């Protein structure tokens, strides 16, 4: 287990370094600059602004300076929010983004595991065909389409749920949570079904049935632990996907989270904000993948004994 944790931690630095360099090169390769929208500013003022933010220096010098400051926790000032740092903006939106991700992953796990469990206990029957068909539909519909559809149905046609904000009105967390979590609920359902069918076909399950154990005890005590292992292994990538998906969902529902700041920064060419949020989401992705690997190793002794997942 210690070997697994150390192995993952040692990958953090090179991965973060690559992310910073690639992001830095991409945003600087895009035409225009962060102050091009300042139409009232003269070329001299634009030149002074670039000098003040060190944008007049060679690209390798800018990368070095940014990395040196980032190591100390300083992601620089925001180009579009004068007087505010990137760290301040991130910390103001991070609790909302994390809360949205937690609600969405809980919704996805609950709905997905229950659906997959029911389907695995009824292979080839209606209780298998219907949930798996719906899950396939859930995988195919992206959140950028599902969100507006839910807004149209529940917000405009029936007017039963709020369609914007987060925590401002009763029920305004329901539609964003469903929008963000539906695709992963569908994936969890299929993973649970596949894992449970494999476990239910094992010899020790047949032995437990031959001993007269109840079906509920067999499923809950003996089969479920191994059956949900694919779900546990996928939790890290799922949470990473939820964080990335929050960009779209927060924009659709006008939620003031980090994802919406990232989208606005891309349109405003707020270089430091783009870099800061990229580092944050990369670090959180690596961390959640590590946590899911640790959980999977605890549930599967063979992974723990071999040093974890590759």
N, C-alpha and C positions, 0 to 999 in steps of 0.2 A: 504493500500500500504506500509506504514512504517512497519507494522507488517510482511508483506511478506519479505521485504528487510532484516530486523533484523533477521528473522528466517533463511534465507539463509546464512547470514554472520556468524551466530553462528555455522553453520555446517562446515564452512571452516576449522577451526582449527583441529577438530577431523579427518576430511577426509584427510587433508594434513599430519597429524601425522601418520595415518594408512598407507598412501601411502609411506611415508619415511621409516617406519619400515619394511613393507613388501618388498619394493624394496631393502632395505639394506640387509635383510636376504637372499633374493633370489640371489643377485649378490655375496654375500660371500659364499653361499652354492654351487655355481658353482665351478667345479674343476679348479685349476690353480689360478694365480694371475696376477696383472697388469704388473709385471716385469718379467714374465716367458719367454717372447720373447727375453729378453736381454741375448742372449746365450754367449756373450763375458764376461759377468759379472760373477765374482766368487760368491760362496755362501755367503762369508763375505760381499761383496758389496750389494747383494740382501738383506741381513739382515739389513744392514745400511739404505738402501732405505725404507724398511718396517718400520724401527724405525723412520726415518725422516717424513714419512707420517702417523705415528701413527697406522699403520696396525698391529703392534705387540701386541697391547693392546686387552683385552677382548672385545667381540662384543658389550656388553651393554655399555661399556665405549666409544667405537667408536661412537655408536648411539647418546649417550648423548653429546659428543663433537661436533658432526656434527650438531645436532639440535641447540645447543647453538650458534654456529657460523652462522647457516642459519638464525636464527631469526634476526641477525644483518646484514643480506644481504650478508654474506660471504659464498659462496658455495665451497670454497677451490680452490687449484690449479689443473690444469689438469695433469693427470699422463703421458699423451702421447704428450702433447704440452708444453715442458719445458719453464718456464718463462711467461706463460699465465694462467690466471685464468679462471674458468668456466664461470664466469659472463661476462668476455671479449668475450669469444667465443660465448656465447648465444646472446649477444647484436650485434655481427657482423653478425649473421645469422637470427636473429629474424625479421628484416624488410622484408627480402625476403620471409620468411615463412608466415608472415601476409599478404603480398601483394598477394601471391599465393592463400591463403585462401579467401581473399576478392574477387578476380577475379572469383574464382571457385563458391563461394556462389551466386554472382550476376548472373553468367551464369546459375546456377542451378535454381534460383528463376525465372529469365526471361523465360527460356525455359519451366520449369515445370509448372508455373502458366498459361502461355499462352496455353500450350497443354491441361492442365486439364480444363481450362475454355472452350476451343473449344469443348472438349469431353463432358462436362456436358451440353452444349447447344444442343448437337446432340446425345442423348442417343440411343444406339442401331444402329446407322448409321455408315457409313464408316469413318466419321470424329471422331467417338468415338472408333471404333475398332482398327484403324491403330495406333493412338497415344498411346493407352493403351497397345497394343501388343509390340510396340517399347519400351515403358517404362518398361514392364516386362523383356524384353531382357536386357535393361540397368541395371536393378537391379541385374540380374543374372551374368553379366560379371564383375569380379573384376578388379580393376585398374592395378593389376600386370599383367593381360592378355591384357586389353584394351590398355595400354601404348605401349607395344612392337608392337601390331597390328597397331596402328596409326603411329608409327615410321616406320614400314615396308612399309605401304601404301604411306604416305605423305612425308616421308623422304628419303626412298630408291627407291621405285618404280617410284614415280612421281617427287621427289626431289623439292617439292614446299615449304616445311617448314623445319626450323632447328630442329634438334633432340636432342640438348643439350644446356645447359646454360640458363641464365635468364637475359634478358636485354642487352645481348652482341650483338645479331644479330636481325634484323627486323623479327618479327613474331615468335620469339622463346618462347613467352609466351602462344601461342595458344594451342599447343598440351598438355602441362602440365595442363592448365586450363580445357580443355575438358576431359582429363583423370581423373582428380580429381573430377570434378563437375558432370559428366554424371550420376552416380548412384543416386546422390541426386536430380538431375533434374527429374529423373524417379519417385523417391519417392514423390517429390513435385507435380508432375503431378497427381498421383493417389490420394494424399491427397486433392488437389484442386478439382478434379472431385467429390470425395465423399462429401466434404463439401458443394460444390455448389449444388449438387443434393438434399441434405438435406434441404438447405435453399430455393431453388426454389420450393420445395413442401410445404412451410409454407403458412398459411392462409393470412398473410399480403402481400405476393407476389401475391397471387391470387386477393386480394383486389386491389392492385396497377394496375394489368392488367385490372381489371373490370372498373377502373377509366379512362382507356384509356392512361396510361403512355406508352411511347415508350419502346421497349424491351431493348434498349441500356441503358436508364436511370434506368430501373428496375435492370438490371444486375450490372451496375457500382455503382450506388448510394445506392441501397437497399440490394442487395444480396452479392456483393463482400466482403463487410466488414466482414460479418459472415462466408462467404464461405472460406475465406483464413485463418480463425482462426486456423485450424489444422496445416497449414503451419507455422504460427507464433509460435505456441506452439512447433513445431519440430525444430525451428531454433537453439536452444541451443544444443541439441544432434547432429544436423547436423554439426554445426561448430566444435563441439568436434570430430566428425568423420572425418571432413576435416583435422583437425590438426593431427590426428593419421594417416590418409591416406597420409599426406605429407611425411611421412617417406619413403614410397614406391616410390612415384612420384619423390621426390627429388633425390632418388638414381637412378631411371631409366633415368632421364633427366640430371643427373650430375649438380644439382642445389645446390649451397652452402647455404643451409638454416639450421635451427636448426634440422630438421628431419634427414638430412644427417649426421650431427654431432652425433646424437643419435645412428644411425645405426653403424657408425664407432666406437663410444665409446663401443657399445656392443661387437664388434669383438675385440677391443683392450683391453677390460676389464678396461676401464677408469671409475673407480667407481664414482668419484666425478662428472664427466660429465653426467653419467647416472642418478644419483640422482638429479642433478640440472635441467636437462631437464624434468625429471618426475614431479618435483615440479612445474615447469613452466607450463607444459601442463595441469596438474591437476587444477592449479589455474585459467588458462584461460578457461578451460571447465566449472568450477563452475561459473565463471563470466558470460560467454555467456548464460548459462542456466538461471541465474538470470535475465539477460537482456530480454531473450525471455519470461520469466514468466511475467515480468513487462509489456511488449508490449501486451501480451495476455490479461492481466488484464485490460488494457486500452480499448482494443477492445470489451471485454465482461464484462459489468457492474456486472453480477452475480458473476464472479470470484473476481472482485475488492471488492465487498461488503462482500464476504465470507472470505477475507483475502488472496486470491491468490490461485495458483495451489498447489495441494499436490504432 
